[in-house]
Amino acid sequence: MKDKNKPKKQSLTFIKSFSKISKKSVFEAGGKGASLGEMTAAKISVPIGF
């Protein structure tokens, strides 16, 4: 029997564009994401959705 008062599990999705990520974003974006953010800031072409 399921407990009706038990809260449902929720999944969270976080999406941030590379233009809003820098090397200071390693905790939230990981090393690769932070590097892609730095490359974007340096005007290096990064494929969309990489």
PyMOL commands that set and color helices and strands:
alter all, ss='L'
color gray80, all
select helices_A, chain A and resi 18-20+23-41
alter helices_A, ss='H'
color red, helices_A
deselect
rebuild
show_as cartoon
